[in-house]
Each structure stands twice: as structure tokens, then as C-alpha cells.
Amino acid sequence: MILSGTEIRNRLGDDSLKGNLVIRPYSSDCQQPASYDLRAADNVLVPKNTCTLVSSLEWVELSGDLAGTLRCRSSLGRKGILLGGGFVDPGFRGQLTLCLTNMGATDLEIHQGDRIVQMVLHEVRGGTHLYEGRYQDSKGVVEAHQV
């Protein structure tokens, strides 16, 4: 089940361990009918033909019964921006590192506070395992782990 905008607002709280959804700072301007728009934490240039990592402005905490799918906003897609990756596991806490690839004809400037990615929230039933990976409690852009 995808959470509606009303359900997202109803789930907002200050403690994900109590089953709440945490999005800080929350803005009603970013609330969509069935998703929440995440914003850029900083000014970033996304050169054409390049993958650039961008941190979300928002600190997100998902309770054990929520997962998130990240989707590139269509307004950026129309400019040639693609989003790499895009799943947030139950129990995740932190800012999200977003991988934006510019396949457009020109460089793109993203400004702090620009809405760049939609987070669709899904109900998870019967799960007991929470995210405990290396990106837990992320702040700012987190580079990929070298294999």
C-alpha cells in the first residue's frame, strides 16, 4: 500500500521507534497527494554527461513498517536528469545521498532547497529486520564504499 499525503501527515512525529515517520525539516509545500518531495541540501552543479551526488536537505527516519521508493521528479526528467538507485529500507535514519546523472544537453544548476526527488512511502507488513547498514545516520553526501 502506498501512503497518501494525508497518511504521511498523520504519521509524522519525532520518534520513528514509536512507529512515527520523521521528516525534518518538513514543508507542506513538498507534500504531494501520494509522495513527499525531497529537497537539495546545497547548491550543486550537475555537469552534462556526469553523475553527481546530492544530499537531501531532509533528515528522514522510517519506522519498521515503512519503506520508501525514490523517483526523479518529472520536471528534472524533462531536462535530462536521471536518478540512480532509489530504495529506503525500514529503520533507515539520516539524510539521503541521491545520485543524479545529467543526460541533457547543458549543465544544470541545482539550488539549496530545490525539490529534486519524490519519496513514495509504502507500508511493510510482517517485517522484523531493520536497516543497519553503513549509511545509517548519514549526514551530507556519503560516497560509495570501495569494493
N, CA, C and O atoms as a GROMACS GRO file, in nm:
protein
  588
    1MET      N    1   0.083  -0.118   0.000
    1MET     CA    2   0.000   0.000   0.000
    1MET      C    3   0.088   0.125   0.000
    1MET      O    4   0.182   0.135   0.079
    2ILE      N    5   0.058   0.218  -0.087
    2ILE     CA    6   0.126   0.347  -0.090
    2ILE      C    7   0.053   0.441   0.006
    2ILE      O    8  -0.070   0.447   0.007
    3LEU      N    9   0.130   0.514   0.086
    3LEU     CA   10   0.069   0.610   0.179
    3LEU      C   11   0.024   0.735   0.104
    3LEU      O   12   0.097   0.787   0.019
    4SER      N   13  -0.094   0.781   0.134
    4SER     CA   14  -0.144   0.906   0.079
    4SER      C   15  -0.078   1.023   0.150
    4SER      O   16  -0.015   1.007   0.254
    5GLY      N   17  -0.094   1.141   0.093
    5GLY     CA   18  -0.043   1.261   0.158
    5GLY      C   19  -0.103   1.280   0.296
    5GLY      O   20  -0.033   1.321   0.389
    6THR      N   21  -0.231   1.249   0.311
    6THR     CA   22  -0.297   1.260   0.441
    6THR      C   23  -0.234   1.164   0.541
    6THR      O   24  -0.208   1.201   0.655
    7GLU      N   25  -0.210   1.038   0.498
    7GLU     CA   26  -0.149   0.940   0.587
    7GLU      C   27  -0.006   0.979   0.622
    7GLU      O   28   0.038   0.960   0.736
    8ILE      N   29   0.068   1.034   0.526
    8ILE     CA   30   0.204   1.081   0.555
    8ILE      C   31   0.200   1.187   0.665
    8ILE      O   32   0.275   1.178   0.762
    9ARG      N   33   0.112   1.285   0.650
    9ARG     CA   34   0.099   1.390   0.754
    9ARG      C   35   0.058   1.329   0.888
    9ARG      O   36   0.109   1.370   0.993
   10ASN      N   37  -0.035   1.232   0.886
   10ASN     CA   38  -0.080   1.170   1.011
   10ASN      C   39   0.031   1.093   1.082
   10ASN      O   40   0.033   1.083   1.204
   11ARG      N   41   0.126   1.038   1.003
   11ARG     CA   42   0.233   0.956   1.060
   11ARG      C   43   0.351   1.039   1.112
   11ARG      O   44   0.436   0.986   1.183
   12LEU      N   45   0.357   1.167   1.077
   12LEU     CA   46   0.471   1.250   1.118
   12LEU      C   47   0.479   1.261   1.270
   12LEU      O   48   0.378   1.283   1.337
   13GLY      N   49   0.600   1.246   1.322
   13GLY     CA   50   0.624   1.259   1.465
   13GLY      C   51   0.771   1.286   1.489
   13GLY      O   52   0.844   1.321   1.396
   14ASP      N   53   0.813   1.270   1.611
   14ASP     CA   54   0.952   1.297   1.644
   14ASP      C   55   1.031   1.174   1.684
   14ASP      O   56   1.145   1.184   1.728
   15ASP      N   57   0.971   1.056   1.669
   15ASP     CA   58   1.040   0.935   1.712
   15ASP      C   59   0.996   0.816   1.626
   15ASP      O   60   0.884   0.767   1.640
   16SER      N   61   1.083   0.771   1.536
   16SER     CA   62   1.049   0.660   1.448
   16SER      C   63   1.036   0.528   1.525
   16SER      O   64   0.970   0.436   1.477
   17LEU      N   65   1.098   0.518   1.642
   17LEU     CA   66   1.086   0.396   1.722
   17LEU      C   67   0.945   0.377   1.776
   17LEU      O   68   0.907   0.266   1.814
   18LYS      N   69   0.867   0.485   1.780
   18LYS     CA   70   0.727   0.477   1.824
   18LYS      C   71   0.633   0.455   1.706
   18LYS      O   72   0.512   0.468   1.721
   19GLY      N   73   0.689   0.422   1.588
   19GLY     CA   74   0.606   0.399   1.471
   19GLY      C   75   0.578   0.523   1.390
   19GLY      O   76   0.499   0.520   1.296
   20ASN      N   77   0.643   0.632   1.426
   20ASN     CA   78   0.623   0.756   1.353
   20ASN      C   79   0.715   0.766   1.232
   20ASN      O   80   0.816   0.696   1.223
   21LEU      N   81   0.680   0.853   1.143
   21LEU     CA   82   0.763   0.892   1.030
   21LEU      C   83   0.826   1.026   1.066
   21LEU      O   84   0.757   1.117   1.111
   22VAL      N   85   0.957   1.037   1.046
   22VAL     CA   86   1.026   1.163   1.075
   22VAL      C   87   1.078   1.220   0.943
   22VAL      O   88   1.150   1.153   0.869
   23ILE      N   89   1.041   1.343   0.914
   23ILE     CA   90   1.095   1.420   0.801
   23ILE      C   91   1.123   1.559   0.857
   23ILE      O   92   1.031   1.633   0.889
   24ARG      N   93   1.254   1.594   0.868
   24ARG     CA   94   1.294   1.724   0.924
   24ARG      C   95   1.393   1.792   0.832
   24ARG      O   96   1.493   1.730   0.796
   25PRO      N   97   1.372   1.916   0.792
   25PRO     CA   98   1.251   1.993   0.814
   25PRO      C   99   1.140   1.950   0.718
   25PRO      O  100   1.165   1.922   0.601
   26TYR      N  101   1.019   1.946   0.770
   26TYR     CA  102   0.902   1.913   0.689
   26TYR      C  103   0.847   2.043   0.632
   26TYR      O  104   0.846   2.146   0.699
   27SER      N  105   0.801   2.039   0.508
   27SER     CA  106   0.737   2.154   0.445
   27SER      C  107   0.609   2.109   0.377
   27SER      O  108   0.611   2.016   0.296
   28SER      N  109   0.498   2.173   0.410
   28SER     CA  110   0.372   2.137   0.345
   28SER      C  111   0.378   2.164   0.194
   28SER      O  112   0.302   2.102   0.119
   29ASP      N  113   0.465   2.253   0.149
   29ASP     CA  114   0.482   2.279   0.006
   29ASP      C  115   0.538   2.157  -0.068
   29ASP      O  116   0.521   2.145  -0.189
   30CYS      N  117   0.606   2.068   0.004
   30CYS     CA  118   0.666   1.948  -0.056
   30CYS      C  119   0.574   1.827  -0.050
   30CYS      O  120   0.603   1.724  -0.110
   31GLN      N  121   0.462   1.841   0.023
   31GLN     CA  122   0.370   1.730   0.036
   31GLN      C  123   0.286   1.716  -0.090
   31GLN      O  124   0.218   1.810  -0.131
   32GLN      N  125   0.291   1.599  -0.151
   32GLN     CA  126   0.213   1.569  -0.271
   32GLN      C  127   0.101   1.472  -0.234
   32GLN      O  128   0.099   1.421  -0.122
   33PRO      N  129   0.006   1.445  -0.325
   33PRO     CA  130  -0.106   1.357  -0.292
   33PRO      C  131  -0.066   1.216  -0.248
   33PRO      O  132  -0.136   1.154  -0.168
   34ALA      N  133   0.048   1.163  -0.300
   34ALA     CA  134   0.091   1.028  -0.262
   34ALA      C  135   0.242   1.017  -0.256
   34ALA      O  136   0.298   0.911  -0.282
   35SER      N  137   0.309   1.128  -0.223
   35SER     CA  138   0.455   1.128  -0.210
   35SER      C  139   0.498   1.255  -0.138
   35SER      O  140   0.417   1.343  -0.109
   36TYR      N  141   0.627   1.261  -0.109
   36TYR     CA  142   0.686   1.381  -0.048
   36TYR      C  143   0.809   1.418  -0.129
   36TYR      O  144   0.893   1.332  -0.156
   37ASP      N  145   0.821   1.545  -0.169
   37ASP     CA  146   0.936   1.591  -0.245
   37ASP      C  147   1.053   1.623  -0.153
   37ASP      O  148   1.041   1.707  -0.064
   38LEU      N  149   1.166   1.556  -0.175
   38LEU     CA  150   1.288   1.587  -0.101
   38LEU      C  151   1.362   1.698  -0.172
   38LEU      O  152   1.358   1.708  -0.295
   39ARG      N  153   1.430   1.783  -0.095
   39ARG     CA  154   1.498   1.900  -0.147
   39ARG      C  155   1.649   1.885  -0.138
   39ARG      O  156   1.700   1.804  -0.059
   40ALA      N  157   1.720   1.962  -0.218
   40ALA     CA  158   1.866   1.962  -0.218
   40ALA      C  159   1.918   2.035  -0.095
   40ALA      O  160   1.868   2.142  -0.059
   41ALA      N  161   2.019   1.977  -0.030
   41ALA     CA  162   2.077   2.038   0.090
   41ALA      C  163   2.171   2.154   0.057
   41ALA      O  164   2.192   2.243   0.139
   42ASP      N  165   2.226   2.153  -0.064
   42ASP     CA  166   2.326   2.252  -0.101
   42ASP      C  167   2.308   2.294  -0.247
   42ASP      O  168   2.233   2.230  -0.322
   43ASN      N  169   2.377   2.402  -0.285
   43ASN     CA  170   2.387   2.438  -0.426
   43ASN      C  171   2.483   2.339  -0.492
   43ASN      O  172   2.592   2.314  -0.441
   44VAL      N  173   2.442   2.284  -0.606
   44VAL     CA  174   2.523   2.183  -0.675
   44VAL      C  175   2.513   2.205  -0.826
   44VAL      O  176   2.406   2.235  -0.878
   45LEU      N  177   2.625   2.190  -0.895
   45LEU     CA  178   2.625   2.190  -1.040
   45LEU      C  179   2.628   2.045  -1.086
   45LEU      O  180   2.713   1.968  -1.042
   46VAL      N  181   2.536   2.009  -1.174
   46VAL     CA  182   2.533   1.874  -1.230
   46VAL      C  183   2.574   1.888  -1.377
   46VAL      O  184   2.491   1.917  -1.463
   47PRO      N  185   2.705   1.867  -1.406
   47PRO     CA  186   2.751   1.883  -1.544
   47PRO      C  187   2.689   1.778  -1.636
   47PRO      O  188   2.656   1.668  -1.592
   48LYS      N  189   2.673   1.814  -1.763
   48LYS     CA  190   2.618   1.718  -1.860
   48LYS      C  191   2.710   1.597  -1.868
   48LYS      O  192   2.831   1.607  -1.852
   49ASN      N  193   2.649   1.481  -1.892
   49ASN     CA  194   2.718   1.353  -1.904
   49ASN      C  195   2.794   1.313  -1.778
   49ASN      O  196   2.896   1.245  -1.786
   50THR      N  197   2.745   1.355  -1.663
   50THR     CA  198   2.814   1.327  -1.536
   50THR      C  199   2.713   1.285  -1.429
   50THR      O  200   2.600   1.333  -1.425
   51CYS      N  201   2.758   1.194  -1.343
   51CYS     CA  202   2.682   1.154  -1.225
   51CYS      C  203   2.731   1.239  -1.108
   51CYS      O  204   2.852   1.246  -1.082
   52THR      N  205   2.639   1.302  -1.038
   52THR     CA  206   2.672   1.389  -0.925
   52THR      C  207   2.593   1.346  -0.803
   52THR      O  208   2.473   1.321  -0.813
   53LEU      N  209   2.659   1.337  -0.688
   53LEU     CA  210   2.591   1.302  -0.564
   53LEU      C  211   2.540   1.428  -0.496
   53LEU      O  212   2.612   1.528  -0.484
   54VAL      N  213   2.414   1.423  -0.454
   54VAL     CA  214   2.347   1.536  -0.390
   54VAL      C  215   2.282   1.485  -0.262
   54VAL      O  216   2.217   1.380  -0.263
   55SER      N  217   2.298   1.558  -0.154
   55SER     CA  218   2.236   1.520  -0.028
   55SER      C  219   2.098   1.584  -0.016
   55SER      O  220   2.077   1.697  -0.059
   56SER      N  221   2.006   1.508   0.043
   56SER     CA  222   1.874   1.566   0.072
   56SER      C  223   1.887   1.664   0.188
   56SER      O  224   1.966   1.642   0.280
   57LEU      N  225   1.810   1.769   0.182
   57LEU     CA  226   1.802   1.865   0.293
   57LEU      C  227   1.739   1.797   0.415
   57LEU      O  228   1.777   1.823   0.529
   58GLU      N  229   1.645   1.709   0.388
   58GLU     CA  230   1.567   1.646   0.495
   58GLU      C  231   1.642   1.532   0.563
   58GLU      O  232   1.710   1.452   0.498
   59TRP      N  233   1.627   1.526   0.692
   59TRP     CA  234   1.664   1.409   0.772
   59TRP      C  235   1.540   1.321   0.774
   59TRP      O  236   1.432   1.367   0.812
   60VAL      N  237   1.554   1.196   0.734
   60VAL     CA  238   1.440   1.104   0.723
   60VAL      C  239   1.461   0.987   0.818
   60VAL      O  240   1.571   0.932   0.826
   61GLU      N  241   1.357   0.949   0.888
   61GLU     CA  242   1.359   0.828   0.971
   61GLU      C  243   1.233   0.749   0.939
   61GLU      O  244   1.121   0.798   0.954
   62LEU      N  245   1.254   0.624   0.894
   62LEU     CA  246   1.142   0.537   0.864
   62LEU      C  247   1.124   0.436   0.976
   62LEU      O  248   1.220   0.373   1.020
   63SER      N  249   1.002   0.422   1.022
   63SER     CA  250   0.972   0.320   1.124
   63SER      C  251   0.980   0.183   1.059
   63SER      O  252   0.996   0.172   0.937
   64GLY      N  253   0.969   0.079   1.138
   64GLY     CA  254   0.984  -0.057   1.089
   64GLY      C  255   0.876  -0.102   0.992
   64GLY      O  256   0.893  -0.204   0.925
   65ASP      N  257   0.767  -0.029   0.983
   65ASP     CA  258   0.660  -0.069   0.891
   65ASP      C  259   0.651   0.021   0.768
   65ASP      O  260   0.549   0.021   0.698
   66LEU      N  261   0.758   0.097   0.740
   66LEU     CA  262   0.761   0.184   0.622
   66LEU      C  263   0.888   0.163   0.541
   66LEU      O  264   0.995   0.140   0.596
   67ALA      N  265   0.873   0.171   0.410
   67ALA     CA  266   0.987   0.173   0.317
   67ALA      C  267   0.959   0.284   0.217
   67ALA      O  268   0.844   0.323   0.196
   68GLY      N  269   1.065   0.333   0.155
   68GLY     CA  270   1.049   0.441   0.059
   68GLY      C  271   1.110   0.408  -0.076
   68GLY      O  272   1.217   0.348  -0.084
   69THR      N  273   1.041   0.448  -0.182
   69THR     CA  274   1.094   0.440  -0.317
   69THR      C  275   1.121   0.582  -0.363
   69THR      O  276   1.035   0.670  -0.348
   70LEU      N  277   1.240   0.607  -0.417
   70LEU     CA  278   1.277   0.740  -0.464
   70LEU      C  279   1.259   0.747  -0.614
   70LEU      O  280   1.302   0.658  -0.687
   71ARG      N  281   1.196   0.853  -0.660
   71ARG     CA  282   1.171   0.875  -0.802
   71ARG      C  283   1.217   1.015  -0.839
   71ARG      O  284   1.197   1.110  -0.763
   72CYS      N  285   1.279   1.028  -0.954
   72CYS     CA  286   1.320   1.159  -1.003
   72CYS      C  287   1.193   1.240  -1.035
   72CYS      O  288   1.098   1.186  -1.091
   73ARG      N  289   1.192   1.366  -1.000
   73ARG     CA  290   1.077   1.450  -1.033
   73ARG      C  291   1.071   1.468  -1.185
   73ARG      O  292   1.174   1.483  -1.251
   74SER      N  293   0.952   1.466  -1.239
   74SER     CA  294   0.935   1.475  -1.385
   74SER      C  295   0.989   1.606  -1.441
   74SER      O  296   1.033   1.610  -1.556
   75SER      N  297   0.985   1.712  -1.361
   75SER     CA  298   1.039   1.840  -1.410
   75SER      C  299   1.189   1.830  -1.436
   75SER      O  300   1.239   1.894  -1.528
   76LEU      N  301   1.261   1.751  -1.358
   76LEU     CA  302   1.404   1.729  -1.383
   76LEU      C  303   1.424   1.628  -1.495
   76LEU      O  304   1.516   1.642  -1.575
   77GLY      N  305   1.339   1.528  -1.502
   77GLY     CA  306   1.346   1.431  -1.610
   77GLY      C  307   1.333   1.496  -1.746
   77GLY      O  308   1.398   1.455  -1.842
   78ARG      N  309   1.251   1.598  -1.755
   78ARG     CA  310   1.234   1.671  -1.881
   78ARG      C  311   1.360   1.747  -1.921
   78ARG      O  312   1.376   1.786  -2.037
   79LYS      N  313   1.450   1.767  -1.825
   79LYS     CA  314   1.578   1.834  -1.853
   79LYS      C  315   1.690   1.734  -1.875
   79LYS      O  316   1.806   1.773  -1.895
   80GLY      N  317   1.658   1.604  -1.872
   80GLY     CA  318   1.757   1.501  -1.896
   80GLY      C  319   1.821   1.443  -1.772
   80GLY      O  320   1.921   1.372  -1.782
   81ILE      N  321   1.766   1.471  -1.654
   81ILE     CA  322   1.822   1.420  -1.530
   81ILE      C  323   1.762   1.281  -1.500
   81ILE      O  324   1.641   1.262  -1.506
   82LEU      N  325   1.849   1.186  -1.468
   82LEU     CA  326   1.809   1.052  -1.427
   82LEU      C  327   1.853   1.030  -1.283
   82LEU      O  328   1.956   1.082  -1.240
   83LEU      N  329   1.774   0.955  -1.208
   83LEU     CA  330   1.807   0.921  -1.070
   83LEU      C  331   1.856   0.778  -1.065
   83LEU      O  332   1.787   0.687  -1.112
   84GLY      N  333   1.975   0.757  -1.009
   84GLY     CA  334   2.028   0.622  -0.990
   84GLY      C  335   1.991   0.571  -0.852
   84GLY      O  336   2.001   0.644  -0.754
   85GLY      N  337   1.949   0.447  -0.845
   85GLY     CA  338   1.911   0.389  -0.716
   85GLY      C  339   1.775   0.439  -0.674
   85GLY      O  340   1.703   0.500  -0.753
   86GLY      N  341   1.743   0.414  -0.552
   86GLY     CA  342   1.620   0.471  -0.506
   86GLY      C  343   1.532   0.389  -0.415
   86GLY      O  344   1.410   0.389  -0.433
   87PHE      N  345   1.588   0.318  -0.316
   87PHE     CA  346   1.506   0.248  -0.219
   87PHE      C  347   1.557   0.279  -0.080
   87PHE      O  348   1.677   0.281  -0.056
   88VAL      N  349   1.464   0.303   0.013
   88VAL     CA  350   1.498   0.333   0.152
   88VAL      C  351   1.434   0.225   0.238
   88VAL      O  352   1.311   0.212   0.241
   89ASP      N  353   1.516   0.148   0.308
   89ASP     CA  354   1.469   0.035   0.388
   89ASP      C  355   1.404   0.080   0.519
   89ASP      O  356   1.433   0.189   0.569
   90PRO      N  357   1.315  -0.005   0.573
   90PRO     CA  358   1.259   0.022   0.705
   90PRO      C  359   1.370   0.040   0.808
   90PRO      O  360   1.470  -0.033   0.807
   91GLY      N  361   1.352   0.136   0.896
   91GLY     CA  362   1.451   0.160   1.001
   91GLY      C  363   1.562   0.256   0.963
   91GLY      O  364   1.645   0.289   1.047
   92PHE      N  365   1.566   0.301   0.837
   92PHE     CA  366   1.671   0.396   0.796
   92PHE      C  367   1.654   0.528   0.870
   92PHE      O  368   1.542   0.575   0.894
   93ARG      N  369   1.770   0.588   0.905
   93ARG     CA  370   1.775   0.723   0.964
   93ARG      C  371   1.886   0.799   0.894
   93ARG      O  372   1.997   0.747   0.878
   94GLY      N  373   1.860   0.922   0.854
   94GLY     CA  374   1.965   1.007   0.801
   94GLY      C  375   1.920   1.090   0.683
   94GLY      O  376   1.805   1.086   0.640
   95GLN      N  377   2.017   1.167   0.633
   95GLN     CA  378   1.996   1.237   0.507
   95GLN      C  379   2.023   1.137   0.395
   95GLN      O  380   2.107   1.048   0.410
   96LEU      N  381   1.954   1.151   0.285
   96LEU     CA  382   1.970   1.059   0.172
   96LEU      C  383   2.069   1.116   0.072
   96LEU      O  384   2.063   1.234   0.037
   97THR      N  385   2.161   1.030   0.025
   97THR     CA  386   2.251   1.068  -0.083
   97THR      C  387   2.188   1.024  -0.214
   97THR      O  388   2.160   0.906  -0.235
   98LEU      N  389   2.167   1.121  -0.302
   98LEU     CA  390   2.097   1.098  -0.428
   98LEU      C  391   2.196   1.107  -0.542
   98LEU      O  392   2.277   1.199  -0.548
   99CYS      N  393   2.190   1.011  -0.634
   99CYS     CA  394   2.281   1.006  -0.749
   99CYS      C  395   2.206   1.057  -0.871
   99CYS      O  396   2.119   0.988  -0.925
  100LEU      N  397   2.239   1.180  -0.914
  100LEU     CA  398   2.173   1.241  -1.029
  100LEU      C  399   2.268   1.240  -1.148
  100LEU      O  400   2.382   1.286  -1.137
  101THR      N  401   2.222   1.186  -1.260
  101THR     CA  402   2.301   1.183  -1.383
  101THR      C  403   2.236   1.276  -1.484
  101THR      O  404   2.116   1.267  -1.510
  102ASN      N  405   2.316   1.365  -1.540
  102ASN     CA  406   2.266   1.463  -1.636
  102ASN      C  407   2.292   1.412  -1.778
  102ASN      O  408   2.406   1.413  -1.825
  103MET      N  409   2.187   1.369  -1.844
  103MET     CA  410   2.196   1.325  -1.983
  103MET      C  411   2.147   1.435  -2.078
  103MET      O  412   2.133   1.412  -2.198
  104GLY      N  413   2.122   1.553  -2.024
  104GLY     CA  414   2.074   1.666  -2.103
  104GLY      C  415   2.187   1.731  -2.182
  104GLY      O  416   2.303   1.690  -2.174
  105ALA      N  417   2.152   1.832  -2.258
  105ALA     CA  418   2.246   1.900  -2.347
  105ALA      C  419   2.331   2.004  -2.275
  105ALA      O  420   2.435   2.045  -2.328
  106THR      N  421   2.289   2.048  -2.155
  106THR     CA  422   2.363   2.153  -2.084
  106THR      C  423   2.379   2.117  -1.937
  106THR      O  424   2.307   2.032  -1.884
  107ASP      N  425   2.475   2.182  -1.872
  107ASP     CA  426   2.493   2.167  -1.728
  107ASP      C  427   2.366   2.218  -1.658
  107ASP      O  428   2.295   2.304  -1.710
  108LEU      N  429   2.339   2.161  -1.540
  108LEU     CA  430   2.220   2.202  -1.464
  108LEU      C  431   2.262   2.248  -1.326
  108LEU      O  432   2.335   2.178  -1.255
  109GLU      N  433   2.215   2.366  -1.288
  109GLU     CA  434   2.238   2.416  -1.152
  109GLU      C  435   2.120   2.378  -1.064
  109GLU      O  436   2.004   2.402  -1.099
  110ILE      N  437   2.151   2.318  -0.951
  110ILE     CA  438   2.050   2.288  -0.850
  110ILE      C  439   2.082   2.375  -0.730
  110ILE      O  440   2.196   2.382  -0.685
  111HIS      N  441   1.980   2.442  -0.680
  111HIS     CA  442   1.999   2.534  -0.568
  111HIS      C  443   1.948   2.471  -0.438
  111HIS      O  444   1.855   2.390  -0.439
  112GLN      N  445   2.010   2.510  -0.329
  112GLN     CA  446   1.966   2.461  -0.199
  112GLN      C  447   1.817   2.486  -0.185
  112GLN      O  448   1.768   2.596  -0.211
  113GLY      N  449   1.745   2.383  -0.144
  113GLY     CA  450   1.601   2.394  -0.126
  113GLY      C  451   1.519   2.356  -0.247
  113GLY      O  452   1.397   2.343  -0.237
  114ASP      N  453   1.584   2.337  -0.364
  114ASP     CA  454   1.510   2.291  -0.483
  114ASP      C  455   1.455   2.150  -0.458
  114ASP      O  456   1.525   2.065  -0.402
  115ARG      N  457   1.333   2.126  -0.498
  115ARG     CA  458   1.273   1.992  -0.489
  115ARG      C  459   1.331   1.908  -0.603
  115ARG      O  460   1.320   1.945  -0.720
  116ILE      N  461   1.393   1.794  -0.568
  116ILE     CA  462   1.464   1.717  -0.670
  116ILE      C  463   1.417   1.572  -0.683
  116ILE      O  464   1.429   1.513  -0.790
  117VAL      N  465   1.363   1.515  -0.577
  117VAL     CA  466   1.327   1.372  -0.578
  117VAL      C  467   1.195   1.354  -0.504
  117VAL      O  468   1.171   1.418  -0.402
  118GLN      N  469   1.110   1.264  -0.555
  118GLN     CA  470   0.988   1.227  -0.484
  118GLN      C  471   1.014   1.100  -0.404
  118GLN      O  472   1.072   1.004  -0.455
  119MET      N  473   0.972   1.099  -0.278
  119MET     CA  474   0.980   0.980  -0.196
  119MET      C  475   0.838   0.925  -0.179
  119MET      O  476   0.752   0.988  -0.118
  120VAL      N  477   0.816   0.807  -0.236
  120VAL     CA  478   0.688   0.737  -0.222
  120VAL      C  479   0.703   0.641  -0.105
  120VAL      O  480   0.796   0.561  -0.102
  121LEU      N  481   0.611   0.649  -0.009
  121LEU     CA  482   0.620   0.565   0.110
  121LEU      C  483   0.523   0.448   0.100
  121LEU      O  484   0.408   0.464   0.060
  122HIS      N  485   0.574   0.330   0.137
  122HIS     CA  486   0.497   0.206   0.128
  122HIS      C  487   0.488   0.143   0.267
  122HIS      O  488   0.581   0.150   0.346
  123GLU      N  489   0.374   0.082   0.293
  123GLU     CA  490   0.358   0.006   0.416
  123GLU      C  491   0.427  -0.130   0.400
  123GLU      O  492   0.412  -0.196   0.296
  124VAL      N  493   0.502  -0.171   0.502
  124VAL     CA  494   0.570  -0.301   0.504
  124VAL      C  495   0.500  -0.386   0.610
  124VAL      O  496   0.490  -0.346   0.726
  125ARG      N  497   0.451  -0.503   0.569
  125ARG     CA  498   0.378  -0.588   0.662
  125ARG      C  499   0.462  -0.709   0.702
  125ARG      O  500   0.524  -0.774   0.618
  126GLY      N  501   0.463  -0.737   0.830
  126GLY     CA  502   0.526  -0.858   0.880
  126GLY      C  503   0.678  -0.856   0.885
  126GLY      O  504   0.740  -0.958   0.918
  127GLY      N  505   0.739  -0.744   0.854
  127GLY     CA  506   0.885  -0.737   0.858
  127GLY      C  507   0.935  -0.720   1.000
  127GLY      O  508   0.871  -0.655   1.083
  128THR      N  509   1.051  -0.778   1.029
  128THR     CA  510   1.109  -0.764   1.162
  128THR      C  511   1.252  -0.712   1.156
  128THR      O  512   1.308  -0.673   1.258
  129HIS      N  513   1.312  -0.712   1.037
  129HIS     CA  514   1.452  -0.670   1.022
  129HIS      C  515   1.457  -0.523   0.982
  129HIS      O  516   1.392  -0.482   0.886
  130LEU      N  517   1.534  -0.443   1.056
  130LEU     CA  518   1.551  -0.301   1.027
  130LEU      C  519   1.687  -0.275   0.966
  130LEU      O  520   1.782  -0.350   0.988
  131TYR      N  521   1.696  -0.167   0.889
  131TYR     CA  522   1.822  -0.130   0.825
  131TYR      C  523   1.929  -0.103   0.930
  131TYR      O  524   1.904  -0.032   1.027
  132GLU      N  525   2.048  -0.160   0.908
  132GLU     CA  526   2.162  -0.139   0.997
  132GLU      C  527   2.290  -0.117   0.918
  132GLU      O  528   2.399  -0.138   0.971
  133GLY      N  529   2.279  -0.075   0.793
  133GLY     CA  530   2.394  -0.062   0.705
  133GLY      C  531   2.481   0.059   0.732
  133GLY      O  532   2.458   0.136   0.825
  134ARG      N  533   2.582   0.073   0.647
  134ARG     CA  534   2.684   0.178   0.666
  134ARG      C  535   2.631   0.318   0.645
  134ARG      O  536   2.698   0.414   0.682
  135TYR      N  537   2.513   0.333   0.585
  135TYR     CA  538   2.458   0.466   0.559
  135TYR      C  539   2.365   0.514   0.670
  135TYR      O  540   2.308   0.622   0.661
  136GLN      N  541   2.351   0.432   0.777
  136GLN     CA  542   2.268   0.472   0.889
  136GLN      C  543   2.323   0.600   0.952
  136GLN      O  544   2.444   0.612   0.971
  137ASP      N  545   2.236   0.694   0.983
  137ASP     CA  546   2.270   0.823   1.044
  137ASP      C  547   2.356   0.909   0.953
  137ASP      O  548   2.438   0.988   1.001
  138SER      N  549   2.340   0.895   0.822
  138SER     CA  550   2.415   0.974   0.723
  138SER      C  551   2.388   1.123   0.739
  138SER      O  552   2.275   1.166   0.764
  139LYS      N  553   2.495   1.201   0.723
  139LYS     CA  554   2.484   1.347   0.721
  139LYS      C  555   2.562   1.395   0.600
  139LYS      O  556   2.682   1.369   0.588
  140GLY      N  557   2.493   1.466   0.511
  140GLY     CA  558   2.558   1.513   0.389
  140GLY      C  559   2.578   1.400   0.290
  140GLY      O  560   2.526   1.290   0.309
  141VAL      N  561   2.654   1.429   0.184
  141VAL     CA  562   2.681   1.329   0.081
  141VAL      C  563   2.772   1.221   0.137
  141VAL      O  564   2.874   1.250   0.200
  142VAL      N  565   2.735   1.095   0.114
  142VAL     CA  566   2.817   0.981   0.156
  142VAL      C  567   2.859   0.909   0.028
  142VAL      O  568   2.774   0.860  -0.047
  143GLU      N  569   2.989   0.903   0.005
  143GLU     CA  570   3.043   0.836  -0.114
  143GLU      C  571   3.022   0.685  -0.104
  143GLU      O  572   3.002   0.631   0.005
  144ALA      N  573   3.027   0.619  -0.218
  144ALA     CA  574   3.012   0.474  -0.223
  144ALA      C  575   3.132   0.406  -0.156
  144ALA      O  576   3.244   0.455  -0.160
  145HIS      N  577   3.104   0.294  -0.096
  145HIS     CA  578   3.208   0.211  -0.034
  145HIS      C  579   3.293   0.147  -0.146
  145HIS      O  580   3.238   0.094  -0.242
  146GLN      N  581   3.424   0.153  -0.132
  146GLN     CA  582   3.512   0.093  -0.232
  146GLN      C  583   3.511  -0.059  -0.217
  146GLN      O  584   3.530  -0.112  -0.108
  147VAL      N  585   3.489  -0.129  -0.329
  147VAL     CA  586   3.482  -0.275  -0.328
  147VAL      C  587   3.619  -0.332  -0.357
  147VAL      O  588   3.636  -0.454  -0.361
   0.00000   0.00000   0.00000
